[in-house]
Amino acid sequence: MSTSLQYRQNKFRASIEKETAIDAGLELTDDADMAHKVVLKGGGALRTRSVNADNVTQLLIQRFQEMIRDGVLTQGSRLPSERDLAAHFGVARSSLRQALKVLEIMGILIQKVGDGTYLAKDSSAVLAVPMEFLFLLDDTSVQELTELRLLMEPGLARLAAERATAEDISLLRQSVRDLEASRGDTAKLVAADLLFHRAIFAASKNRAASSVYQTIHRAMAKMILVTSQLVELEHTLSFHKPIMLAIEKRDGRRAAALMTEHLQDATALLTREQLRQKQRQLHSHVVRTRKPVHPSKSTRSK
């Protein structure tokens, strides 16, 4: 690969990861040679995701729910420092920091530079939702987003198979390699997944489609964040690799069909999980409201 092509590819990947990182409250280095390195604000390189980061996130959600219920925290309250929170919860600051970033994506927390971290004013409604669906889509519902993607992306995959340049194909391959290397690192996984779809938008050579991408990419990142928690990494790769190969082989019909399957699978995952969570909520409601059955007077007299 030529030096100039490698440079452009790194810059393209950097822009994707920067968008993803901004959504997660992260920053990226500007060095093109380090385009894949995510750097936490005020911290070190996020090389691997802590194994208990999800547990810390769940713990924080549970504690925030309890503290709001008990009146210890109110909406808009400023949180203690990272050091104090880590000590209070008995977790490493690196795990805590990642959990806070996830909660910021979900809309539970707001970070104000130079001021601190605050509980969002509308966080109580968000905290009432199971973790898998703690994400906001900027006035776009999940159904609307999946409908739009099903209408657009199969056609764009077909166009990409017809119009993709060598640089586009190289970027698609890189996105798959990045995804394979993202195991255990949510930020890198979301960035690699988003890069794959943006590369297809770009390879279609349709400027209007690229404009639409700029409108919906944050919602897409949040949707990917959710679905990535519902399946193993290999599940996503089993869709991305065949789509990439179809585009490489200039098989537009197959690329479109595979993209349709990919998006239908993601929609089904979300639908099943939403149904499961509703059933859980219904069961919890029944348990909470169930009243003990007392024997009637006639029964007691016998």
N, C-alpha and C positions, 0 to 999 in steps of 0.2 A: 504494500500500500504506500502511495506517495506521502511525503511529509505534509504537503498542503492538504491532502484528503484527510489524513489522520488529524490534523489540526482542526479542520472544519467539523469532523465527526466529534471530536472532544468538546468543541464549543457547543454543538447541538445537544450532546448529552448533558453538558453543564447547564444549559438553559432548562432542560426538562427537570433535572434534579433540583435546580434552584426554585422552580415553580412548586415542586413537591415539597421542598424544604420550607418554603415560605408558608405553605398551607399548614405545615407541622410546627411552625415557629422556629425553624432552623436557619442557619446561614451556611453558605458555601464559600470555599476559597475561589479566588478569581483565576488562579493559575490553571491554564488549559491542560497542563500535564498532570494536574491533580484534580481533574474534573469530576472524578468518581468519589472524591473524599468529602464526606459530610462533616462539618465542624459545628459542634453545639455552641450556642452563644455563651461566651465566657468559659468554655470548657475545652476538652481535648477532642481528638478525632473519634468519631463514632464508628469504630472498626467492626465491632460485633455487638449484637444486641444482647443485653443481659438476659439470662435464662429466666429470671423471675420478674422481668419487666411487666408482663401481663398480670401476674399476681399482684404486683404493687399497684397497678392501675385499678384492678378490681377492689383492692383494699382501700385505696383513696376514695373511690366512688362510694363504697359502703360507709366509710367514716364521714364523708361529706353529707350523705343522706341522714346519718344519725345526728350529726352536729346541727344540721338545719332543723331536723325534727325537735331536737332538744333546745333550740334557741341559741346555741353557742355561736353558730355562724348565720349570718343573714345574707340575702342576695346583695351583691356589690361589696361584700366584706373583703378587706385586704388579708391575704394569707401570711402566715409567718415566713421567715426566710427558709431557703432550701436546707440550710444546716439544721435549723430547729425542727423542720418537718421530718428530715431523715432521722434525727435523733428520736423524735417522738414515735415514729412508726418502726424504728429499729431496722432500717434498710439502708443500703449503700446510696450515696448521693447520685451516682451515675444511673442507678435503676430508678430513683425518684425523678430525676431530671427527664428521663425518657417517658415516664408515666405522665408527668406534667405536660409534655409536648402532645401526647395523645389526647389528653383531656382538653387541651387548647383546640386541637382539630375538631373535637366533638362539640365545641362551643360551651363547655362547662367553665373554662377559665379564660381570663383575658390577661395578657402580659403587657404591661406598660413600661417601656424602656426607661430606666432610671428611677422608676417609682415602685415597681414590685408586681406581684401576681394577685389578681382579684377574682373572686367568684362572680361569674356573669350574672347580670340582673335577672335573666330569664332561665337561670340554671336549674331551678327546682323542677320545671317541667321536663327538662332534658334528663335530669338525674332519676326521674321516675321510669325511664325507659331502659330495658335491658342493654347491656354493653354492646351487643352485636349491632344495635340500631341507634347507638349514640352518635349520630352524625347529621349534620345540617347540609342541605343542598341548595342554599341560597335561593329560596323561593321556588326551587324545582323539586317536585316529588320524585321518588324512586321510579314510579310507574312512567311518569313523563320522560325521565331521562332514558330509561330502557327502551321506551317506544321510539324516541328520537334516534338512539344509537342503532336500533334494529332497522330503521328506515335508511340510515346513512351509511353505516360502516361496511355492510356487505358490498354495496355499490362502490364504495371507495376502495375496498380490497380488490375488486375486479379491475378498476381503473389502475390501481397500483401495479397489478400484474402486467398491464399493457404498457405503462409509462415509466415504471421505476428505472432509475439510472443505476449504474454500478455503485455509486455513493449511497443511494437509498437502500440497496440490497445489503451493503456493508453495515449500515446502521441497524437494519433489522437483525442481522446476525449478532451484532454487538449487544442489542437489547436482550436477545435470548441468552447470550453468555452472561450478561449482567444478572439476569433473572436466576440462572443456575447458581451463581455465586452469592445470591442474596439470602441464603438459608439462615434463619435466625435473626435477620435484620430487617425490620418492617419498613424503615425509611428507604433502604435500598431496593426492597422488593417492590414497593409502590412506585418508586422512580423508574425501575426497569420495566414494569408492566405499562406504565404510562408512556414511556419512551417507545415501546413497541407500537402502541396505537397511534401516537403522534407521528411516528415514522411513516405509517400507512397513509395518514391524512396528507402528509407532505409528498409522499410518492405518487399520490393521485394527480398531483399538479393542478389541483382545483383551488384557486385562491379563495373562493367563497367558503369552501369546506374548511380551509385553514382559519378563516375568520370565525366560523362557528366553533372550532376547537378552542379558540381563545376564550370564548364565552362559557363553555361547559367543562373545561379541563379541571377546574377545582372540584366540581361535583363528581367528575369521573374519578379523581384521586380519592375522594372520600368513599365512593362506591367500591373501589378496589381495596381500600383499607378494610372495609367490612367483609367482602368476599374472601380476602386472604386469610381471615380468621376461621372460615368455614370449611376450607379444603387444604390438602397438602400442596406443597409447591409443585410436585410432579403433576398434579391435576391441571394446573394452569399451563405448564410446559407442554402437556399432551395436546393442547389446543394451539399454542403459539407456534410450535415447531412445524406442524403440517401447513398452517397458513403461510408461514415464511417460505416453505418449500414450494408451495403452489405459486406464490408470487415469483420466486426465482425461476420456475419453469414456465412462466408466462401463461399459466392456466387460470384465467380470470374467473371462469365459471366455478371451478373447484375452490378458489380462494374465497369467493362470495359465499358459497355454500358452507364452508368451514367457519367463516366468520359468523354466519347466522347461527350455527350450532353453538359456537362459543358464547355468544350473547344470550341465546336462549337458555343455555346451561346456567349462566350467571343469574339470570332472572329467576329461574327455577330454584336456585339455591336461596336467594333472598326471600322468595315466596314461602318456601318450606320453613325457613327459619322464623319468618314473621308469624306463620301459623302456629309453630311450636311455642313461640313466646306468648302468643295470645292464649293458648291452652294453659300454659303455666300460670299466667295472670288470672285466668278464670278459676283455676284450681286453688290458687292462693286466696282469691276473694271468697270462694266457697268455704275454705277452711277458717278464714278470719271471721266470717259472718255466721258460721254454724252455731246454733244455740242448742244447749243440752235439752234432751227430751225428759220432762218430769212426768211421773205417773199421775193420772187423773185422780180426783177425790174418790170416785167409785172404785177405782182399782186399789187405792190404798186401804179402803175400808174392808176389803175382802180378806 
